[in-house]
Amino acid sequence: MLIQETLTDVPAPEVIQRARTFFTLQFSPYAAFVEDEGDTYIRFHTESGGLTLAVGRQGDRNLVRGSTSRLNHELSQFLVTLSKPEEVRQSLPGPGASGAG
């Protein structure tokens, strides 16, 4: 499982709404379905595997962190919509991270 994150000024509810729109309506060729969600997180299921996004405060900005085992490119594409491309950090170590992906 690889983790990617970015800092953004976008409020948490808007991040979750944008993720829902991006992954359920614009995501192709695989349709994403919302598996679970709350005020600061959303979890999707696709034919290619799962994808989870969470939003938390870091200083005066929101930290958006996503994890997935197979949809790394798609996750990067979404995170770039929230901030400058150079602010998206990839391959952060996570629980059980194998570095594969």
Backbone bond lengths (Angstrom), bond angles and torsions (degrees), N, CA, C in turn:
res aa  C-N    CA-C-N  psi(-1)  N-CA   C-N-CA  omega(-1)  CA-C   N-CA-C  phi
1 M - - - 1.455 - - 1.518 107.74 -
2 L 1.323 116.57 122.75 1.455 121.39 177.08 1.521 109.70 -104.53
3 I 1.327 115.44 148.52 1.454 121.83 -177.00 1.524 108.84 -118.71
4 Q 1.325 115.39 138.48 1.462 122.02 175.03 1.516 107.32 -128.60
5 E 1.331 116.40 148.98 1.459 119.17 -179.85 1.517 110.64 -150.03
6 T 1.337 113.87 161.46 1.459 120.96 175.71 1.525 108.81 -152.75
7 L 1.313 115.90 155.19 1.459 121.95 172.44 1.513 108.25 -97.10
8 T 1.332 116.55 142.18 1.456 121.18 -177.42 1.520 110.53 -147.70
9 D 1.315 115.37 159.29 1.467 121.83 173.13 1.530 111.32 -94.47
10 V 1.322 117.31 -2.22 1.464 122.22 -179.74 1.529 108.56 -70.87
11 P 1.343 118.75 129.42 1.462 121.70 179.21 1.537 111.91 -63.00
12 A 1.327 116.27 149.23 1.465 121.93 -176.35 1.532 113.52 -52.29
13 P 1.350 120.05 -48.32 1.469 118.26 -179.74 1.522 113.03 -59.77
14 E 1.332 116.76 -35.34 1.465 119.90 178.73 1.530 111.09 -71.41
15 V 1.334 117.81 -36.18 1.466 120.66 176.00 1.520 109.79 -59.45
16 I 1.333 116.46 -46.23 1.470 120.90 -178.89 1.530 109.99 -63.83
17 Q 1.326 117.91 -42.96 1.464 121.20 178.84 1.522 111.14 -64.37
18 R 1.312 117.20 -43.58 1.468 120.49 178.42 1.529 110.78 -62.42
19 A 1.327 117.03 -40.22 1.471 120.39 178.53 1.522 110.23 -63.36
20 R 1.329 116.53 -44.19 1.470 120.31 179.08 1.529 110.47 -58.28
21 T 1.327 116.82 -45.82 1.462 120.94 179.07 1.525 111.45 -65.47
22 F 1.322 116.50 -47.30 1.464 120.99 -176.96 1.529 111.82 -60.92
23 F 1.316 117.32 -48.82 1.459 119.62 -172.99 1.524 114.53 -84.64
24 T 1.331 118.40 -22.65 1.464 118.70 179.42 1.519 113.05 -96.66
25 L 1.338 118.43 -26.67 1.461 120.46 -176.39 1.521 114.04 -110.20
26 Q 1.322 118.24 -33.19 1.453 120.78 -173.82 1.517 113.01 -106.48
27 F 1.287 117.11 -11.71 1.457 122.78 -174.64 1.522 109.32 -77.90
28 S 1.310 117.13 123.03 1.458 120.29 -176.92 1.515 108.13 -142.53
29 P 1.300 120.68 147.43 1.453 131.01 10.20 1.520 114.02 -89.12
30 Y 1.327 118.43 -1.09 1.460 120.81 -176.78 1.523 110.52 -101.79
31 A 1.311 116.85 133.29 1.458 120.64 175.82 1.528 108.52 -81.00
32 A 1.311 116.24 137.86 1.455 121.50 176.94 1.523 108.66 -105.45
33 F 1.310 115.66 140.98 1.456 121.69 178.18 1.517 108.80 -121.21
34 V 1.338 116.34 136.28 1.457 120.19 178.01 1.521 108.13 -70.39
35 E 1.320 115.16 122.98 1.459 121.74 179.44 1.527 111.19 -93.79
36 D 1.344 115.58 -37.67 1.458 121.35 -178.33 1.524 107.43 -161.71
37 E 1.323 117.54 150.35 1.458 119.71 176.62 1.518 110.60 -158.97
38 G 1.320 114.38 158.29 1.454 122.90 176.66 1.516 107.88 -145.55
39 D 1.323 116.42 -167.34 1.463 120.30 -178.05 1.526 112.98 -64.82
40 T 1.332 117.16 -30.11 1.464 120.06 -174.57 1.528 113.55 -126.17
41 Y 1.317 117.92 13.71 1.468 119.68 177.85 1.521 110.66 -151.55
42 I 1.331 115.34 159.62 1.461 121.66 174.57 1.528 107.54 -151.55
43 R 1.322 115.35 139.28 1.461 121.18 179.65 1.525 108.86 -123.89
44 F 1.339 115.33 130.48 1.457 122.32 -179.28 1.520 110.81 -113.36
45 H 1.332 114.75 153.48 1.464 121.70 171.83 1.527 107.53 -122.56
46 T 1.341 116.26 133.78 1.460 121.59 175.74 1.522 108.43 -133.01
47 E 1.317 116.22 173.62 1.450 120.34 175.78 1.522 111.14 -63.20
48 S 1.328 117.01 -24.48 1.459 121.74 -179.27 1.517 113.73 -91.19
49 G 1.314 117.95 -2.07 1.458 120.44 -179.57 1.511 112.02 128.19
50 G 1.309 114.93 -169.23 1.455 120.76 -176.92 1.511 112.63 -98.87
51 L 1.329 114.77 162.66 1.450 122.53 177.62 1.521 106.76 -147.89
52 T 1.329 116.65 130.41 1.459 121.49 -179.54 1.518 109.43 -125.70
53 L 1.330 116.92 136.09 1.462 123.92 175.90 1.515 108.87 -123.89
54 A 1.334 116.05 140.91 1.460 121.35 175.69 1.519 108.84 -138.17
55 V 1.331 116.13 151.23 1.461 122.49 -178.83 1.519 108.69 -125.48
56 G 1.335 116.29 132.55 1.457 121.45 176.50 1.519 109.74 -145.24
57 R 1.306 116.98 160.60 1.466 121.38 -179.73 1.525 110.45 -79.51
58 Q 1.317 114.94 139.84 1.464 122.15 170.89 1.515 106.22 -138.84
59 G 1.297 116.06 103.84 1.459 120.22 -174.28 1.511 109.45 66.70
60 D 1.332 116.25 -127.51 1.468 120.17 -178.91 1.524 112.27 -100.90
61 R 1.335 117.37 13.47 1.471 121.98 -179.51 1.523 109.53 -126.24
62 N 1.324 115.52 171.71 1.465 121.41 175.25 1.517 109.92 -100.04
63 L 1.323 116.04 133.76 1.450 122.76 174.31 1.525 106.97 -96.37
64 V 1.328 116.24 119.82 1.465 121.61 177.72 1.523 106.37 -106.03
65 R 1.329 116.22 121.20 1.463 121.70 -178.52 1.521 108.30 -120.96
66 G 1.321 115.16 132.18 1.457 120.84 178.26 1.508 110.62 -124.96
67 S 1.328 116.05 147.04 1.462 120.53 176.17 1.517 109.40 -134.49
68 T 1.328 114.72 142.32 1.452 121.84 179.64 1.523 108.16 -160.79
69 S 1.304 116.54 156.65 1.461 119.27 177.58 1.528 112.23 -98.48
70 R 1.329 118.17 -23.70 1.462 120.25 -175.50 1.518 115.38 -132.80
71 L 1.300 118.59 -13.95 1.465 121.33 -173.01 1.527 111.58 -104.67
72 N 1.328 116.83 40.71 1.463 121.48 -175.76 1.525 112.55 -61.43
73 H 1.311 117.70 -43.49 1.468 121.03 -179.51 1.530 110.68 -63.68
74 E 1.310 116.77 -45.10 1.469 120.91 -179.36 1.532 110.76 -65.03
75 L 1.318 117.11 -39.41 1.459 120.69 177.36 1.523 109.86 -63.27
76 S 1.325 117.57 -43.65 1.469 120.99 177.32 1.517 111.06 -59.61
77 Q 1.332 116.43 -43.10 1.468 120.24 179.48 1.522 110.59 -59.21
78 F 1.313 118.06 -41.27 1.457 120.57 179.52 1.529 111.21 -68.17
79 L 1.326 117.73 -47.70 1.462 120.63 -176.55 1.526 111.88 -60.99
80 V 1.319 117.17 -33.00 1.461 120.68 178.68 1.532 111.00 -65.58
81 T 1.329 118.02 -24.76 1.467 120.19 177.61 1.527 111.58 -71.34
82 L 1.331 117.25 -15.09 1.461 121.80 -177.48 1.522 113.21 -97.63
83 S 1.337 117.93 -17.54 1.461 121.34 -175.33 1.518 109.71 -158.24
84 K 1.305 115.86 -176.48 1.458 120.88 176.37 1.530 109.15 -70.59
85 P 1.334 117.87 142.27 1.470 120.32 -178.04 1.526 114.04 -53.18
86 E 1.325 117.55 -35.86 1.463 119.44 -178.01 1.526 112.74 -71.37
87 E 1.333 117.65 -11.32 1.458 120.53 178.83 1.521 113.32 -90.09
88 V 1.339 118.01 -5.42 1.457 121.16 178.51 1.520 108.40 -84.53
89 R 1.328 116.36 119.41 1.467 121.71 179.86 1.513 108.42 -101.99
90 Q 1.326 115.52 137.01 1.455 120.50 -175.67 1.520 111.56 -121.25
91 S 1.321 114.16 162.91 1.456 123.46 173.68 1.515 113.17 59.27
92 L 1.312 116.69 38.81 1.440 120.25 174.84 1.528 108.26 -71.48
93 P 1.301 118.61 141.72 1.455 118.83 179.79 1.517 110.48 -67.26
94 G 1.289 115.72 140.61 1.456 121.33 178.78 1.506 109.24 -135.05
95 P 1.316 117.13 176.45 1.463 119.90 178.55 1.524 110.44 -59.14
96 G 1.291 116.74 123.37 1.451 120.77 177.19 1.516 113.70 72.48
97 A 1.346 116.93 16.50 1.459 119.43 -177.71 1.522 109.97 -65.19
98 S 1.294 115.49 126.14 1.451 120.14 -179.42 1.519 112.01 -99.04
99 G 1.338 115.60 -13.33 1.447 119.42 -176.02 1.518 112.20 84.06
100 A 1.313 117.21 -6.18 1.473 121.13 177.86 1.510 108.97 -86.32
101 G 1.275 117.52 154.86 1.453 117.49 176.84 1.448 110.21 167.31
